[in-house]
């Protein structure tokens, strides 16, 4: 009876023949394991059992015969299910053999959880083999068992499968109903999913929401506008669920977001359009909300084309030293796909502000840098980047008594000892660039021209860089931001401000100051946003402050959260479309209603000019943050020295824009 275990181990380990010397067969050909080889069973049941080497078809036939003549205990069934699940990813001939094993095993399984599991695997294999009706029958069996057990995970998984199957069979109504049920179950599961490994949601589960929105949009396209509106609103609400879940996945804490009710922007923000781009494999869907009406446009472009063009624009906007390349070609192409189809509605309603809720690779570039010919979008519209409309409070507040906390670091102190090795490695490369005359310091960013540091850089060596005083001084010089002194002084003069600069900008003092009710918090210091909150931080004079540390620092404080948090010298990880979520994340962790950050570092002078102009305009209570920010960007753009979008476009406003 234990032969199933031995065979499964053979499948997992090609060199199994060298491990079987301790196994004896009894007269009835049933294997008996000697004590010395009892670890074989444990190896089979290990979750990381390697089945990259597929078993032969003859071995699978032997396994099927063995199962047909023996009863299986729970442990053996668990190993069998693991094997079958992996075989569902194998070539078709292996999957056909796996189906034969499933048919033999089903009558021998009495445990409900395992029975639901084997029907789920059967449905999966039949779906892979394009037997959609057969897959539906198996999926229905799994759902019936899962309902009796109230197994939400299986219900979500199989309702999602039924949505795909009905869609492939052309039954859009049943597909829609199944996907709605799947999303309902997903919402129940979300709190537990958010605590799992980062990106698991984005990579494996987010397509469920997109597929539901896709079906809703397809159905809406076939109906008169009045009948289509409820479906378009449901599609919008589905996207909001996706955006909230996506941000929760990034933050790793489903309890950290308190979704706000959807409001009619016409009441508080007239002349505002909310744009949801939805990237599907074969097309781009655009959902534009103006007031209480939704407009839809569809563009024939593939997801791969969008990704490649977005990456091209991102690279052109982040040029290397002395290479300010024109972004015109990709900027024009993305404008044609994203903006041109909605221009008639924008003009019809005299829209002045576009609230952009980007999808995937569209986070890599600022929307205002898209071009209509030679004209940038920011010249016609104020642009706000939002993770979703229900994440931040959209209500405007009175802009009186705008006191500020203005902090900055023009030269780092002991904080350099806490720099992550990846960043320290790039700086070490910069030091070698200094010695060879190949380094350019672009005010708030470093560009290494000649030196390259690979992943094999010795960690001990990197730390030793800081033990040498000469190299340590060069690290400090490389990270120095001399223009911050003037920036801090100029901004603090515009408001009733508390100021911390360099040695006074230490973590403990900053924590105490954040507990006070400052309406504006301006942080002029190096910051970096990676793919998770744990590798997203900004620098105080003495310590690195991560996003999670910022949240912990403020827990239990009763002071009013800031209206606006500005990080004027931050940057996001290049090429990582999750990294810009860090700017949103730091606003949420700090409790701020809105935040401003930059996608890449910019020269001191351009940054100073933008922020000083922005804060001066912000003092006018009749001007929204979005319009003040647009005008500040245009001021920088019109300076001939800073006309390239490298200088004015990376700054993005997220959250409340009123």
N, C-alpha and C positions, 0 to 999 in steps of 0.2 A: 504493500500500500504506500510505502514511502518512496516508491520509485519515481513518483511525480517530482519529489524534491530533488532527487539526484539528476533527473533529466533537465529540470529547470536550471540547476547549477551548471550542467553541461552547456546549456544555451548561453549562460552568462560568462563562462570561463572556458575558452577554447582548449586550454591546456588541462582540462579536467582529468584526462586519462592518468596524469601523474598523481592525482589526488585520490584515486579510487582503490588503492591497494588495501585499505582497511575495511572495505565493504565486502560482505559475504552474502551470497544468495542462498536462501533456503530451498528446500525441495519443491516448494510451490512457486519458486522464482520471485518471491517477495524479498526485497533487500533488507538487510539488517545492518545498522550502522554500529561500528565499534566505537567505544568511548573516545578513543584518540582522534576520531574524525567527526565528533559531534558538532564542531564549528561550521561544518558545511551547511547545515540547516540555518544557522545564524547568518551566514554570508548570503544565502538566498533571500532571507527576509529583510536584509539591510535595505534601506530606502534608496541607496545609491548603487544598487546592483547594476552592473554594466552589461547592457544587452546590445551594445553597438555591433557586436558580432552576432548576426542572426543565426538561429538554429536552422539546421537543414530541414527540408520538407519531410524527409523520411523520419527524422527525429520527432517532428510534430505528429506524424501518423502514429508512431509508437506511443507517444503521449496520449493521443486520443484513445487508442486501444486500452491503455492502462487505466484511464479514467472510466471507460465503459465497464470494466470488470471489477472495480473497487469502489467502495464508499470513500468519501473525502471528509476529513475533519476540518474544523474552522481554520486552523493554521494553514493547512494545505490549500484551502480555498483562497485564503488571503494571498498566498504566493502565486496561485493560478491567476487571480484577477490582476495582480501586478504584471505578470507575464503577458496576459492577453491585452492589457492596456498598452503595453509597449509594442506588441505585435500590430496593434491598430495603426501604427505609424510606418509599418513595413510595406514592401511592395505588395501588389494585389494578390499574387499567388499565396503569399504567407497569410494575408488577411482571409482569403477563402478557407484556408486550413484552420485558421483561428475560429471562423464561424462554425466549422464542423465540431470543434472542441466545445464551443459554447452550447450547441444543441445537445450534446451528450451530457454536459455538466449541469444544465438548468434543472432537470428533474432531481438531481442529487443535492440541491441546495435548499435548505429550509430556513436559514437566517434571512430576515427581511432586508437588512442592510446590504448583505452580499448579493441577494437576489436582485435588488434594485441596481446594484453595481454592475452585474453581468448583463442585464438588459440595457444599461447605459452604454456599455462597451459594444454590445451588438448593434445598437442604434448608430453609434459612431462609425463602426466599420461599414455598415450598409450605406450610410451617408457618403463615406469616402468612395464607395463603389458605385455611387450614383443610383442606388436602389432606394429612391426617396420614399416610395410607399411602404416598402419593407421596413425602412428606418422609422417611419411614423408608427408602425405597429409596435415595434420594440420600444420606442420612446414612450408611447402611451402606457405600456406595461410598467415601465420605470416610474412614470408620473403617478400611476394609480397606487403603487407601493409607497412612494415618497409622500403622497397626500395622507395615507393612513398613519405614517410615522411623523408627519409634519417636518419633513426634512427639507428645509428651505433651500439649501445649496443644490440638491438634486433637482428640485422644482425649477429653480432659476435656470440651471444648465439645460434641462430638457425642454422647457418652454422656449428658451432661446433657439434650441435645435429645431423645434417644431416651427418656429417663425421662419427659419431658413428653408426648411423642407417645403412648407406651404408656398413660400415665395418661389422656389424652384419649380413647383408644380403649377404655378400661375394662379393660385388662390390667395390674392392679396388681402381679402377680408379676414380670412383665418390667420394669415401671417401677421396681420396687424394686431389681432386679438392676442395671439400667442406672445408677441414681443411686448405688448403692454403688460401682460402678466409677468413676463421675465423681468422687466424693469421694476415692477412692484416688488418682486422677491429680492432683486438686487439692492433696493433701497433698505430692506431689512438687514441684509448682509453687510452693508457698507461699513458700519462701525468696526467690525472685526477685520475687514479687508484692509482698512487704513493702517492697522498696526502691523501688517505683514511687511515684507521686503518692499522698499521703494520701487516704483515703476511697475509693479505687478499689475496694478489696475490699468495703467496706460497701455501696457503691452498686450494684455490678455482680455480685459473686460470692457474697456471703453468702447470697442466696436459695437457692443449691444445697444448703447444709447444712439450711436450714429446710425445703426441699421433701422431703429425705430423711427428716427427723424427722417431717414431716407424714404421709408414706406409712406409716412405721413405727407411728405412733400410730393411724392409721386401721385398720391391720391388727390391732393389738393390741385395739382396741375390739370386734372381732368374735370374740374368742377367750376361753375361760375364763381366769381369773386366772393359774393356774399356767403355761399356755401363753403368756400375754401377757408374762410377766416378762422373758424374754430380749429381746423386741422393745422393751420399755420401757427396759431397760438399754442397748440399742443406741441408742435415741433419746437417752438421757441422754449417752452417750459422744459421739454426733454433736454435740450441743449444746456439749459441752466442747471439741471440736475447733473449733467456730465461735467460742466465746468466746476461746480462745487465739489464733486467727487474727485476730480482731477487735482484740485488744489489741496484737498484733504489728504490725498495720496502723497503729494509733494511734502506736505507738512508732517505727515505721519501721525496725525491725531484727528480722528473724525469728530471729536467733541470740541475742537477749537473754532469751528465755524458756526455762527448763529445766523442762518439764512434770513434775509429781510424779505418782506412781502414785495411782490412785483407791483410797481406803481405806474400810473399813467403819466409819462413824462410831459405830456402836453400841459399838465397843470402846473409843473414846477420848472420845466426846461423847454419852452417852445423853441422851434427851429433847431431841434436836435434829432438826429437819426441814429439808430442803434443797428450796427451791422454785424451779423453773424455769418462768417464764411464757413462752409461745411465741406471739407475735402473728402471726396469719395473716390474710389479707385478709378472710375471712368469719367468723372465730371466734377465740377465745382458748383455747389449750390450757394446762392446768396440770399439771406433772409434779412430784410431791412424793415425795422420797426420805426414808424413815424406816428406819434400820438398813440391812438389805440388801433392803428391799422398796420397790417403786415403785408409787405411786398416780397415777391419771390422772383429770382432770375436764375437761370441755369446756363453754365458755360461748359462747352465741350473741351475740356483739358484734363489730362490724367494727373493723378496724385504725384507720379514721378516727375512730370514736367514742372509742377508747382514747386516740389522740393528742390529740384536742381536749380531753378531760376531764383528761388529764395536764397539758396546758399551762395549763388553767384553774386546777387545784390549785396548780401551780407559781407562777402569778402571785399567787394569794391568799396563799400562804405567804411571798412576797417583797413585802409591801405597800409602797406609797409613803408618804411622810411623813404621819404622823397618820391613817393609814387602815388600821387593823388589821381587815381584813374577815374574817368567819367563813369558814373553808374547808369548812364542814359538807357542803354539797351535793356537790361533786366528791369530797370525802374519803369520804362515804358510798357514792357510786356506785362508786368504785374498790374500796372494801372489798367491795361486793357482787360485783364481778366477780372479784377476785383472791383474797380471803381466805375469804369465806363458803362457797364450794364445798368447801374443804379443812378446815373447822372440825371436822367429825365425826372425821376421822383425827387431827387435832391433839389433840382431847380424848381419843380412844381410847388414845393413846400417851403422854398426859400431857406433851406437848411444852412446853418452856419457852423454847427459842431457835429462831428462824427464820433460816436462812441464805438470803438473798434474792439470786438471780442475775438481775438485771433485763435486760429486752430493750428496746432503743430508747428511746422516750419515757418508759418507766418509770424511767429514770435521773434524770429531771427532778425527782422528788419523793422525800422520805424515806419509806420504808414505814411507819415508826412513827407517822406523822401521819395514816394512814387511820383512819376512824372507823366504829364500830358504834353508830349512834345518836349519843349524846353522849360515848361512851367511845373513847379513842384506843387503837390497837393496842399501843403501847408499854406501856400499863398492864397488859397480859396477857402479853406476850412480849418477851424481849430480841431485838433485830434486828441482824443483821450483813449488810452489803452486800458481795457477792463478785463479782469478774469471772468466776470459775469455780473449781471445787474443786481442779483440778489445777495451779493457778498458784502458790499459796502452800503452804508446808509446814504441814500440819494437825496435826502432832504437838505435844502440849504439852511445855513445858520447865519445869525447876525455876525458881521465882521467888525466888531467893536472891541476895543481894549486888546489889540493884537500884540500881546507880549511874546517874547521869543527867548529861546535858549540857543545860543550860537556857539558851537564848539569847533575846534580845528587842530590839526597836527601838521605843522610845517616841517618838522624834523622828528623822526621817531626816536623813542627811547628804548627801554628794556623790552618793549613789545617785539623787537626783532628776534628775540630768543624763542618766541612762540610761533614764528612763521611756519606754516606747513612745509614739508620737505619739497613738495612739487614747486611751490613758489620760491623757496630758497634756492632750489636748483636752477630756476630760470634767472634769478638774480646773480648766482655764481657764474652763470654763463655770461651775464652782463658785465661782471667784473673782468672776465677774460677779454670781453669786448673792449672794455676801457683800456686795458693794457695794450691791445692791438690797434687802438684808435677807431674801433668799429661800432661804438655805441652812440645812439641818439636818444636823449631824454626828451620826450615830447610833453613836458610839463607834468601831466598826470598819468603818463604811461611810459613803459619801457619798451624799446624796440631793439632787439639784438640782431645785428646785421651779419657778423661773421661767426660768432660763437653759437654752438648748438650743444644742448645737454640732453643726452638720451636717458631712457628709463633705467639704464644700468649704473647710473651715477651712485657711487658708494655713499650710503647714508651717513656713516661716521665721518667721511671726508666733508660732506656738506656742513655738518655741525662744527667741524674744526675750522671752517671758514670764519665763523664768528669768534673763535678763540684768538685769532690773529688780529691785533688792533688795527693794523693798516687795512686789512680786508673788511673788518667791522665798520670802520669809518667810511669805506667805500659803499658798503651796503646802506648805511644811513644816508649818504649823499644820493645814492641811486633812488631812494624812497622819499627824498626831500621834496616838499611842495611849497616853494618859497612864496608863490602867489597867494597862498591861503591866508597869510597875515593880513593883506589888504582886503581880501574877500570877507574875512570875519569882521574886520573893523567897519567896512562899508555897510554890510548888512545889519550889524548891530546898531548902527546909527539911525536906521530906518524905523526901529521899534524900541519899546521899553525892553531891554535885553539883559540877560545874564550871559556872561562871556567866559569861556574857558579855552585857553590856547596852550599848546605844547605841554610843559610840565604840569600845568593846572588841569589839563584834560586827562585825568586818570580815571580808571573805571569806577572806583568807589565814589568819587565826587560826581561823576556823571550819573550814577545810579541814584544818588540823593537828589540831584537836580531834576531827574525825570519823574520823581515822585511829586514834584510841584506842578501846578496847573499852567504850564507854558502852552500857548496856542500854536506856536510855530517852533519846530526843532530843526535846526540846520546843522548837519554834521559834515564838516569839510575834512575828510580823511580817507585814506585808502580803504576801499571795500571791495569784496569779491563775492559773487553769487555763483555757486556751482549747482550741481544737480539735486542737492538735498539741503535742508536747513543746517545739517551738521558741518557741511563744508562751505557755508555762506556766512560771511563775517565782515566786520569793519574793525579798524585798528584804533584803539585809544593809545595814549602815550606809553602806557605800561603793560597793557594786556590786549589780546585779541578778544573781541566780543562777538560770539556767535549768535545766530538768530534765536536758538533755544535758550541761551544764557540771557538774552535780552528779555524773553518772556518770563523766565524764572525771576529775574531781577525785579520785574514790575508786578509780580503776583502779590495780591493782598494790598497793593497801594490804592489809596482812595482818591488821589488827585485826578483831575479831569484829563483824559487822554488828549494828545495833541491833535489839532485840526489837520496839520500838515507836517510830515516828516520828510526832510530832504537829505539825500546822500549825494553830495556834489562831486565826489571823486571815486565813485564805485564803477565796477565793470562786471559784465557777465561772462561766463565761460563761452568761448567762441565755439560755434557749431552745435551747442547743446540747447535744443529748443525748450527744455524744461527750465534752464537757468534763469530766464527772465521772470519766472514765477517767484524768484527770490525777492524781487522788488515788492511784489504784492505781499509776499510772506512776511517781510520785515514790518510792513504797515500793520498787518494783522497781529503779529507778535507784540508790537508796541502799543496796539490799541488805536493807532492813528486812523483818521477817516480817509486820508489820502497820502500818497507818497510820490516823490520824484526821485528818479535814479537815472543812471546812464548805462547804455549797453556796452560802451567802450570808453576808455579814458580820453580826455580831450585837453588841449593846452590850457594853461592857467588863464591866459588873457581872455580867450573866448568864453571860458566858464564864468569868470568874474563878470564879464559884460552881460551874459545871459541872466545870471541870478540877480544881479543888482537891478537890472531893468525889470525883471519879473516881480521882485518884491515891491518896487516903487508902484507898479501898476496894481498890485494886489491890495494896496492901501485904499483903493477906490472901491467902496462897497457895491457899486453898480456894475462892476466888471467881474465876470466869473473867473475862476482859476484857469479854466481852459482858454478863454480869450486872452487873459493876461500872459499865459504861457506862449500862445501862438504869436502874439505881438513881440514878446521877448526873443523868440526864435527868429522872427523876421528881422529884428534889429541886428542880430548877429549875422544873418545871411547877407544883409545889405552892406556889410563891411567887406570891401573887396578882398581883404586878407583872409576872410573866413567864409567865403561864398560856397565853398565845397561842403556838401552835406556831412562830411566827416566831422566838421566843427559844430554844427548846430542841430543835426538831426538825432543824435543818440539819446538825448534827454527825453524821457517819457513820463507822463503824468498818469498815475493809476489811482483808482478809487474815486471818491467824491470830487467832481469837477466844477461844482457850483460855487 
